[in-house]
Amino acid sequence: MTFIRRIKRKGRVYLAEVENKWVKGKVVQRHIRYVGREADGKTLLASSLSEVEVEQVKLYGPLLVLHHLAKMIHLPEQLGPYSQEILSLVYAHCLDYRSLNHMPQWFERTDLNFLLDLESLTEKRLVGALDYLEGLEGEIWQRDMFQTLCRHYHLRPSGVVYDVTNTYLYGHRCPLAKPGLDKDGIKGRPLIQVGLAVTQKEGFPLFHKVFDGNVHDSRTLRDLVTQFGNYQLASGLFIYDRGILSKRNIKDIKDLQWDTLCGVALNPALKKFWRPWAKPQRLLPFRNRVRVASSVFYTLRRPFRMDGVRGKLALCFNEQRQHATRESRRDEIVYAQKLLARGQAIKTGLRPYFDARGHLRQDELAAAEEFDGYSCIFCTRSLPNQEMLSLYFDKDLIEKAFRSLKGIIQLRPVRHWLAERVRAHVFLCYLAYLLLALLRYHLRDTDFTAERALSELSTMYKVYLRDAQHRFQLSRTVTLSKNQELILKAIDKSLLKA
C-alpha cells in the first residue's frame, strides 16, 4: 500500500509517494513518484491544473466550529462508545436535522468522516446511540458537564433562570404524552413538558428534564430543586415566571441559601392588596419610573411574606401594555357584538361581558380593565428597582434558549413514541443547545449571533481533489471570507489554520 512521505531538504519539505516492501526479511521503501512540496503549510502539486479533478465538495465550516467547541469541553470523551454517532446527531440538530433515517444521506454531504474519524452512519448505530444516551445517568452527567464548564470558563454562577416549555408528539402512543395547556394555543395535541435551567449571565445550561404533558409548571421546579441543590453552588438568585411560582418552591429555594425573583399572578387577594396603591398619584411620579430595554415601567414595592419567607412585592405598571391589552379586548368585544346581532355564537371567554339579551355589561368590562398593564414581582433579596426589573423582564437568555430548542435545534415535533427515545431526543436537543450557547459566548464581543455565524460558515467547504493521472488525492478548504475569518478568530485563532 502506498503513502505520502514528507522529505526535508535544504529548508524545504518535499512530498513523495512511496511504498514499503519486504526484501530479504527487511522493510525497503520504494520511491514511486514525486508529488509536490509544502509551502506555508499547504500542499503544492507538481502536476498541472488540467490533471487535477474535483472529486467531492463537503460541508466543513460549521462542523469544524461545533466539533472544536465539543472538544474544548471534552464532550466526545464523556459520551462513551457511541460518541461519534451522538455528536453527528447533535451537529445535525444545530444545522439541518430532519429525521433519523435521513441522517446517513446528510452525513455523506459533510466532512464528518474526517472530523469524527467515522467511515459511515447506519440507522442501526444511530438507534443504538439514542438508547445509549437514554441509559446515561442524566442528572449526574449534566452536573459533571456543568462542573467542566465552570472549570474551563472560570464560572462562578450567581444567577439561574428557569423556565418550562412544552412540545407536541406525533401519534398518541407515548406514555409521556398527555393533554395539557399547549403554549402555542393549539388544542388536542399530545404534549410533553421540558424544564430547562441556564446561567443568568452566560446562558449555559445547568440541567433539563422531561415531564408528562399534564404536569403543572410549578411542579416541575419542585422536582428539580433537589437536583439543583446537588450542584452545591454559592448563593445566588433563582429567577422564574409566575406560572412556576408556588409557596413551596420559594421555601425550598430559600433552604438552599438562594434567593427568589419571580412573577406573581394578580389574583383577587393581591388586587385587593394593591388597590389603594394602584392610583396615578401614587404610582406615576417620576421617581418610580424604570426603563427596561424598550419598555417603561412605574413600580412600587411593599414588604410581603410568602409561606413565612420575607421579601418585597413589587407592582409594575406598563402604560403601553395597558393600551394594547385594553384595545385588543375591546376589538374582540366589538366583533362579538356583531356575531350576537346575527344570532351567532361567540368565544367562551367573552360571554361574561354580555347579559342574556346580548347587551354589554359595563361593570364586567370595567373590572377586567382595572389591572390591565399591571404585573407583580416577588423578590427575597433587596435589590434596586432598576436591577430587579431588568433581571426579571429582560430574561432574554432563557427565551433564546427555548427559541433555539424549538427553532434551529428542532425540538418539535417529536417523532418518537417510546418514552426512552423521546427523552433521548430531548437530550440531543439539550446538547445541541449547549454547543450553541458556547458559540454565542465566544461571539459575545462580535455582531454575530450563533445562528448567523453558522449560516456564514455554511459556504466554507472542503474540496477533495484527485490527480487524474497518478490518482493522488488531497483536500483544500475554500478561501475564507472576511466574516468567516472574524468568526473563527473569535472562537479560536488556531481554527484559521484548519
MIZADO-593481 format. One record per residue (C-alpha): y, x, z; residue in one letter. Coordinates in pm, whole numbers, padded with zeros to 5 digits, always signed. Each point is the difference from the previous one (the first is absolute). Layout:
# residues N
YXZA
...
# end
This chain:
# residues 498
+00000+00000+00000M
+00342+00141-00097T
+00312+00011+00217F
+00356+00135-00012I
+00064+00337+00165R
+00347+00121+00102R
+00049+00371-00084I
+00303+00189+00138K
+00134+00287-00211R
+00337+00175+00030K
+00156-00286+00195G
-00124-00271-00237R
-00279-00253+00045V
-00227-00054-00301Y
-00258-00274-00040L
-00338+00051-00157A
-00300-00225-00050E
-00309+00176+00134V
-00356-00077+00102E
-00242+00159+00244N
-00346+00102-00114K
-00296+00160+00169W
-00091+00333-00163V
-00282+00201+00158K
+00047-00166+00335G
+00377+00040+00006K
+00287-00234-00073V
+00193+00117-00305V
+00325-00166-00107Q
+00037-00053-00375R
+00345-00044-00154H
+00009-00289-00245I
+00363-00030-00101R
+00359+00056+00099Y
+00161-00329+00109V
+00360+00084+00081G
+00204+00111+00298R
+00190-00133+00300E
+00376+00010+00030A
+00203-00160+00278D
-00314-00165+00132G
-00077-00167-00335K
-00273+00058-00253T
+00111+00113-00348L
-00267-00054-00262L
-00066+00263-00261A
-00088-00265-00259S
+00265-00171-00205S
+00123-00351+00072L
-00189-00137-00301S
-00329+00099+00165E
+00074-00193+00322V
-00066-00373+00031E
+00084-00247+00278V
-00323-00112+00160E
+00125-00222+00286Q
+00323-00121+00159V
-00036-00106+00363K
+00221-00147+00271L
+00087+00280+00239Y
+00343-00006+00165G
-00028-00295+00245P
-00353+00102+00094L
+00106+00360+00062L
+00262-00120+00249V
-00222-00256+00175L
-00285+00249+00032H
+00235+00268+00132H
+00127-00239+00269L
-00359-00093+00090A
-00096+00364+00037K
+00307+00073+00214M
-00134-00236+00270I
-00366+00103-00059H
-00091-00347-00120L
-00291+00113-00225P
-00175+00171+00293E
+00039-00308+00220Q
-00154-00244-00248L
-00351+00145+00002G
-00262+00013-00276P
+00169-00270-00210Y
+00346+00158+00023S
+00032+00056-00376Q
-00083-00359-00087E
+00218-00136+00281I
+00295+00212-00110L
-00048-00114-00360S
+00028-00360+00118L
+00301+00080+00220V
+00185+00173-00287Y
-00081-00290-00231A
+00149-00243+00254H
+00318+00207-00008C
+00015-00005-00379L
-00209-00247-00198D
-00280-00168+00194Y
-00159-00300-00169R
-00355-00040+00124S
-00298+00204+00112L
-00184-00022-00332N
+00314+00115-00183H
+00012+00326+00195M
-00237+00214-00218P
+00212-00066-00310Q
+00323+00071+00189W
-00152+00322+00137F
-00072+00125-00352E
+00369-00027-00091R
+00105+00217+00295T
-00041+00363+00100D
-00176-00092+00324L
-00317+00177-00108N
+00203+00322+00028F
+00198-00087+00313L
-00295-00141+00192L
-00271+00214-00160D
-00179-00324-00087L
-00183-00037-00330E
+00000-00377-00024S
+00021-00325+00193L
-00271-00262+00014T
+00030-00351+00138E
-00297+00071+00227K
+00177+00298+00161R
+00321-00201+00035L
-00182-00282+00178V
-00161+00263+00223G
+00347+00136+00073A
+00121-00345+00111L
-00302-00042+00225D
+00052+00347+00149Y
+00369-00074+00061L
-00082-00319+00188E
-00253+00195+00208G
+00266+00235+00137L
+00121-00051+00356E
+00326-00143-00128G
+00201+00005+00322E
-00097+00358+00087I
+00047+00118-00360W
+00351-00144-00024Q
+00101+00149+00335R
-00130+00343-00102D
+00184-00025-00332M
+00325-00091+00173F
-00038+00297+00232Q
-00042+00218-00311T
+00323-00145-00140L
+00181+00067+00327C
-00113+00364+00000R
+00075+00064-00366H
+00341-00170-00008Y
+00094+00078+00363H
+00041-00369+00082L
+00104-00138+00338R
+00000-00376-00068P
+00250-00191+00210S
-00022-00327-00187G
-00279-00208-00152V
+00040-00304-00226V
-00285-00252-00017Y
-00045-00293-00235D
-00267-00224-00147V
-00055-00123-00351T
-00275-00197-00164N
-00167+00012-00336T
-00239-00226-00183Y
-00356+00050-00117L
-00180-00115-00312Y
-00275-00243+00094G
-00078-00159+00335H
-00312+00187+00111R
+00158+00275+00213C
-00033-00083+00372P
+00342+00163+00065L
+00176-00237-00240A
+00146-00298+00182K
+00273-00253-00076P
+00325+00109+00162G
+00375+00009-00046L
+00035+00171-00339D
+00319+00210+00010K
+00039-00056-00373D
+00023-00373+00070G
-00305-00090-00213I
-00251-00239+00154K
-00377-00005-00027G
-00074+00372-00046R
-00250+00177+00228P
+00191+00264+00195L
-00043+00312+00208I
+00262+00148+00233Q
+00095+00369-00006V
+00190+00155+00291G
+00179+00330-00061L
+00200+00232+00229A
+00225+00277-00136V
+00235+00253+00157T
+00354-00134+00015Q
+00168+00307-00154K
-00249+00135-00256E
-00206-00309-00085G
-00325+00192+00060F
-00289-00236+00082P
-00156+00013+00347L
-00271-00261-00042F
-00101-00316-00180H
-00256-00272+00063K
-00143-00296-00189V
-00017-00343+00167F
-00128-00343-00095D
+00251-00204-00197G
+00054-00255+00281N
+00083+00253+00275V
+00356-00046+00127H
+00237+00293-00055D
+00059+00047+00374S
-00375+00024+00063R
-00032+00288-00248T
+00237+00216+00206L
-00178-00094+00323R
-00324+00136-00149D
+00172+00322-00112L
+00199+00087+00312V
-00304+00170+00155T
-00053+00201-00317Q
+00367+00099+00005F
-00032+00109+00363G
-00273+00247-00096N
+00256+00193-00208Y
+00160+00117+00326Q
+00344+00030-00153L
+00310+00066+00205A
+00200-00311+00086S
+00189-00166-00281G
+00104-00331-00155L
-00249-00248-00148F
+00166-00221-00263I
-00142-00324-00141Y
+00099-00342-00133D
+00023-00328+00187R
-00328-00133-00142G
-00183+00278+00186I
+00176-00060+00332L
-00195-00109+00306S
+00068+00051+00370K
-00329+00185+00033R
+00088+00240-00283N
+00330+00090+00167I
-00175+00060+00335K
-00284+00201-00155D
+00246+00224-00189I
+00207+00047+00317K
-00318+00107+00183D
-00033+00280-00259L
+00348+00123+00102Q
+00143-00116-00333W
+00292-00236-00054D
+00008-00306-00223T
+00254-00103-00262L
-00108-00328-00157C
+00121-00323-00150G
-00018-00323+00200V
-00026-00347-00151A
+00289-00229+00088L
-00203-00277+00165N
+00166-00297+00180P
+00006+00187+00334A
+00182+00300-00150L
+00239-00223-00191K
+00092-00163+00333K
+00041+00349+00153F
+00233+00116-00278W
+00194-00321-00068R
+00291+00085+00234P
+00035+00341-00169W
-00046-00102-00363A
+00364-00094-00042K
+00249+00174-00230P
+00241+00095+00280Q
-00278+00182+00187R
-00211+00135-00285L
+00245+00093-00275L
+00247+00244+00160P
+00026+00327-00188F
-00168+00199+00281R
-00326-00190-00067N
-00010+00094-00368R
-00289+00222-00122V
-00069+00100-00361R
-00360+00077-00101V
-00022+00114-00364A
+00156-00283-00204S
-00019-00260+00280S
+00253-00076+00275V
-00109-00137+00337F
+00188-00123+00306Y
-00207+00052+00311T
-00003-00072+00373L
-00251+00123+00258R
-00118-00152+00325R
-00255+00121+00261P
-00340-00163-00045F
-00359+00023+00125R
-00320-00058-00191M
-00310-00030+00218D
+00172+00206+00266G
+00112+00273-00244V
+00375+00061+00016R
+00209+00041-00309G
+00299-00126-00194K
-00002-00300-00228L
+00241+00025-00293A
+00135-00291-00203L
+00088+00115-00354C
+00206-00207-00242F
+00019+00067-00374N
+00255-00217-00178E
-00136+00072-00348Q
-00350-00103+00107R
+00141-00315+00161Q
+00172-00101-00322H
-00305+00075-00217A
-00242-00186+00230T
+00226-00301+00039R
+00074-00041-00371E
-00364+00045-00095S
-00101-00278+00240R
+00277-00228-00125R
-00104+00059-00362D
-00352-00110+00091E
+00134-00308+00178I
+00208-00098-00305V
-00311+00033-00219Y
-00205-00201+00253A
+00261-00279-00009Q
-00047-00026-00377K
-00378-00019+00039L
+00026-00270+00268L
+00236-00201-00221A
-00274+00000-00265R
-00266-00094+00255G
-00168+00340-00017Q
-00147+00211+00281A
+00193+00291+00155I
-00110+00317+00182K
-00151-00054+00343T
+00252+00237+00158G
+00292-00212-00124L
-00121-00337+00132R
+00160+00037+00348P
+00344+00003-00169Y
-00042-00357-00131F
-00055-00333+00172D
-00245-00268-00113A
+00250-00134-00257R
+00062+00345-00151G
+00342+00053+00158H
+00099+00349+00113L
-00018+00053+00377R
+00313+00202+00075Q
-00109+00075+00358D
-00324+00165-00118E
+00187+00205-00260L
+00256+00114+00258A
-00277+00102+00242A
-00175+00201-00272A
+00324+00174-00099E
+00113+00088+00353E
-00169+00343+00005F
+00001+00083-00371D
+00073+00371-00042G
-00099+00083+00358Y
-00285+00225+00105S
-00114+00138+00331C
-00118+00347+00107I
-00158+00117+00325F
+00014+00366+00105C
-00129+00165+00318T
+00205+00317-00060R
+00373+00026+00046S
+00139+00070-00346L
+00345-00037-00157P
+00030-00310-00219N
+00034+00208-00316Q
-00318+00197+00065E
-00201-00303+00115M
+00087-00215-00300L
-00044+00287-00245S
-00347+00078+00135L
-00109-00363-00014Y
+00159-00134-00319F
-00032+00317-00207D
-00382+00024+00021K
-00003+00135-00352D
-00299+00231+00043L
-00249-00267+00106I
+00126-00230-00276E
-00046+00282-00252K
-00346+00058+00140A
-00106-00358-00069F
+00175-00004-00338R
-00196+00314-00086S
-00327-00148+00125L
+00041-00321-00197K
+00171+00158-00300G
-00076+00350-00122I
-00310+00042+00222I
-00135-00342-00102Q
-00137-00122+00330L
-00020-00349-00146R
-00199-00175-00112P
-00313+00131+00173V
-00287-00028-00246R
-00281+00069+00249H
-00179-00260+00211W
-00209+00207+00241L
+00199+00049+00322A
-00078+00374+00002E
+00123+00047-00357R
+00318-00199+00075V
+00077+00229+00296R
-00077+00306-00215A
+00236-00128-00271H
+00282-00036+00255V
-00083+00347+00137F
+00045+00143-00352L
+00337-00171-00024C
+00092+00141+00340Y
-00085+00352-00121L
+00198-00056-00320A
+00299-00112+00207Y
-00039+00312+00214L
+00040+00223-00307L
+00296-00202-00129L
+00164+00029+00343A
-00046+00377-00008L
+00142+00013-00352L
+00299-00209+00107R
+00057+00234+00294Y
+00001+00311-00221H
+00245-00171-00238L
+00236-00112+00278R
+00276+00241-00108D
-00019-00104-00366T
+00089-00319-00186D
-00366-00071-00086F
-00216-00269+00156T
-00373+00066+00018A
-00065-00254-00275E
+00264+00143-00232R
-00124+00355+00060A
-00355-00096-00098L
+00138-00173-00308S
+00201+00311-00097E
-00312+00216+00041L
-00216-00233-00210S
+00106+00187-00317T
-00110+00331+00148M
-00328+00042-00187Y
-00251+00278-00017K
-00097+00081-00358V
-00338+00161-00069Y
-00004+00224-00309L
-00295+00146-00186R
-00018+00294-00240D
-00176-00170-00289A
-00139+00329-00138Q
-00125+00159+00321H
-00033-00316+00214R
+00203+00148+00283F
+00167-00261+00225Q
+00315+00020+00211L
+00244-00247+00150S
+00375-00038+00002R
+00231-00218+00207T
+00271-00158-00211V
+00351+00137+00055T
+00160-00148+00310L
+00309-00215-00019S
+00291+00066+00237K
-00091-00300+00216N
-00361+00110+00022Q
+00108+00346+00113E
+00222-00153+00270L
-00284-00217+00127I
-00254+00282+00012L
+00250+00230+00167K
+00075-00261+00269A
-00370-00027+00083I
-00104+00366-00024D
+00143+00275-00219K
-00353+00130-00062S
-00067-00309-00214L
+00237+00137-00264L
-00265+00263-00076K
-00288-00247-00018A
# end
